[in-house]
Amino acid sequence: MDQLSEEVRQESLWTMMFADDIVICIESRKQVEENLERWRLALERRGVVVVEVEVSCSKTEYMCVNEREGSGTVRLQGEEVKKVQEFKYLGSTVQSNGECGKEVKKRVQAGWDGWRKVSGVLCDRKISARIKGKVYRTVVRPAILYGLETVSLRKRQESELEVAELKMLRLSLGVTRLDRIRNEYIRGTAHVGRLGDKVREARLRWFGHVQRRESEYIGRRMLDMELPGRRQRGRPKRRYMDGINEDMKRMGASVEDAEDRDRWREMIYCGEP
């Protein structure tokens, strides 16, 4: 695919590809249409139709961020391309308003899907709480955490994740809220740490990995990017680096500490109770 798209592909950030899934970032609808047409012509000139890889209008979608142009459409070969408010790319949901509420709900659902698959083990009274906790940490929690290292969660969204986790743990241990057993006791019995702490650990681990890469690495460029213009009036939206700075302050860490991989992993590690 790299060779097929060489003449139209731009550098990373503006063109991102994974197999035959392509994301193109453009500033206006007119540029979108022009770029899509260039991609279509380039692939057809390379004989891509023969190998059944082509630009499909029915599978192509576009999303506007900070839209200022008002109403309008995008067309490809005369057909109107579907406009969406969110799309799924590499397993994560991207929203046009920059929020992550939909992704959090999907992570919760993925956790419940994983829990149901192993509910025969988790709900078996003959199996110890320690084993149940280990099964949960191995099967269910990774499904919830997937992709959240690149998301800046609000306290409300973090609470939503932890409420779902505690419900799973209570069901696994055969207790309900009516039993009036404290959350700390539930976590200690199953040896499962707070999900919010694990999200922070994953986020800082990924940040440290990016910081140790060369300055031209796409992840570094995204973190260091300064957007033009002024922020809107009112309470500003929470940015990813706002969350990272809060996480580092909580852990007593600094950006310089991330250069030492072993020290960084030791500083950000959140153990199980």
N, C-alpha and C positions, 0 to 999 in steps of 0.2 A: 504493500500500500504506500510506503514511503516513496518508492520509485515512481509509482503511478501518479502521485500527487505532487511531485517535486516542483513542477512549474507554477503551481498555484498556491502551494502551502506557504504560510507565513511562519514566523518564529513562534515558539511556545508562548503561551498566554493568549495569543490571538487566534491560534489554530491548535487544537488539542485532538489527538487521535488515539483510539484504542481499538485495534483490529479494524473493523469497518464502521465503527461509531465515531463520528466527527463532530466536534464543537467549534463553531466559528464565531468570534467576537467582533462586532462591527458597531460603528457609531450611529448609523442611520438606516432607515428602511431601504432607501435607494441603494446604498452600498451593499445591503444584504442581498437584494435581488441581483445586483451585478456580480457579487461574489459567488452566489449559488450558480448562476449561469456559467461563470468561468469554470467552476468545478465540474459542472455537467459536461461541458464541451471538452475539457481536458481528459476526463475519464473515458468519454466516447472516442476521442482521438486515439487513445491508447488501446482501444479494442476491449474495454472493460465489459461491455454488454455481453461479449462472448462468454466471459467467465462469471456472468450473473452478479456482477458488483456494479451497481449504478445508483445515481441519485434518485431516490424514490420520494415523490411528492407526498404520498400517503403516509410515509414514515417520517417525514421532515416536519419539525415544529420550530417555532421561534418564540422568544420571550423577551420582553422589554424591561429594562431596569432604569429607574429614575426617568420615566417616559415624559417627554416634553412636547412631542410632535402631535399629540392628540390622536384622534382616530385615523386609521389607515390600514392598508393591507400589504402583504408581501406575496408576490406571485412567482411561480416557477413554471415556465413553459405555458403561461396562460392560466394555470390552476392556482387557486388561492391556497396558501400555506396556512395551516392551523396555528392560531395564536394560543399560548398557554400561560398560566400564572405560575406553573411549576413544572419541572421535568426531572426525570430520574437518570442519573449518569453514574455508571460504575457502582451501582447499589445505593447511592445517596441521593436525597431529594434536594434540589435547589429551588428556592422560591424567589419570585421577582421582587418582593419587598425586603429581601435580605434576612428575613426571619428564619427560624429553624423549628417552629412548632410542628409542622407536618413531619419532619424527619424524626423528632422525638416520639411522636405517636407511632410512627412506623417501627422505631426501635423497640418500643414497648410491645407492639404486636409481634415482632420477631422473637422477643423474649418469651412471650406466652406460647408461640408456636414451638419453640425449643423445649419449653417446660412440658407441654402436652406430650411431646415425643418420648420423654423419659419419666412421665408421671407414674408409670407402673413401678418404677424404682423409688421415686421421691415420695410416693404415698404409701409405700409398703411399711407397715408397722414393725416388721421384723428387722429392718435395716436401721443401723444406728444413725443418729443425727450427724455425726462426723462424716460418714460416707455420703449421706444426702447432700451435705454442704460441699463436698468435693465434686460430686456429680453436677451440682448447680454451678460451681465455679468453672467447671470444664466445658459444659454444654450450653447452659442458659446465659450466663453473664457475658461471654464473648459475643453472642448474638445481639445483646443490648448495646454493648460498647462499640460495635462496628461503625467506624467512620466518625465517632463523636470526638476523636482527638483533634479534628479540624473544625470543631464547632464551639462557639462561645455561648454557653448556656446561661439563661437567667435563673434566678433562685426558684422561681415558680416551675420552670421546666425540670430543673434538677430534683425538685420535690416530687414532681410527677413520676420521674423514673424510680425514685426511692420508694414511693407508695406502692408501685407495681411490684418492685422487688420484695418488699416486706409481705405483701399479700401472697406471693409465691412461696416464700419461706414459711409463713404460717400454715398454709395449706399442706406443705410438705411435712411439717412437724405435727400436724393434726390439732392445731389450736386456732381459736378465733379471737377477735377483739373482745368478746364477752368474757373471755378468761382473764382479761386484765393483766396480761403478761407484757412487760416492758420490751420495747424494741431492742434495747441493748442486750437483754437476756436472750432474745430470739437469735440475734447475730452471734452472740458468744456461744450459744449451744450448737449452732451450725458452722461456726468458725468462718463467717462471711463478713468481710468489712463493708463499710458504707459505700454505696455505689457512687455517690458524689466524689468521694476520695479517689476511687478508682478512675473516674473520668478525668480528674485533675492529674493523676499520675500518668495516664495515657497521653493527655494533652502536653504535659511537660516533657515526656519522653520523646514525643514526635518533634516538639520545638527544639530540643537538644540535638536530635538527629539532623534537623535542617540547619541549625547554626554551625554544625561541624562541616557542612558541605562548602564547596567553593562558592564565591560570590555570584557566579553566573548561573548557578543551579536555579531552576524555575521556582522552587519553594522559597529560596532566599529572596529572590526578586519579588515574589508576591508579598512576603512579610515586610520587605523594605519599601514597598511601593507607596508613594504619596499621591493621593488623588487630587486633581486640580479643583479649584473653586472653594467656596465656603460651606461649612456644615449648616444645615437648616436651623431656624430658630426653634427654641423649645429644648426640651430634654434630649440630648444627643443619643443616638442608638449605640448600643454596646458593641464595640469592635472586638475582633479576635485578640488583638494585642492588649486590650484592656483586661481581658480575662487572664492572659498569660502573665501580665504584670501583677495582678492580684494573686495568682497562684504562686509566683515566685516569692512574693512578700510573705505569704502564709507559710511557705516552706523555708524561709530564710535563705533563699538562693538568689543568685545574680546571673546575668547573661554570661559573664566571664566564666562562671563555674561550669557552664555547658560545654566548654572546650575540652574538659577532662571527662571522658565518657564514663569511666568507672565511678568517679566521685559524683557525677551527676545522677547516675542511676541510684547510688546509695542515698543521696539527699532527697530524691523525690519518691522513694519507695514507700508505699503505704501497705503495711502488713495486714494479716488477718487476725482477728481477736482470738 
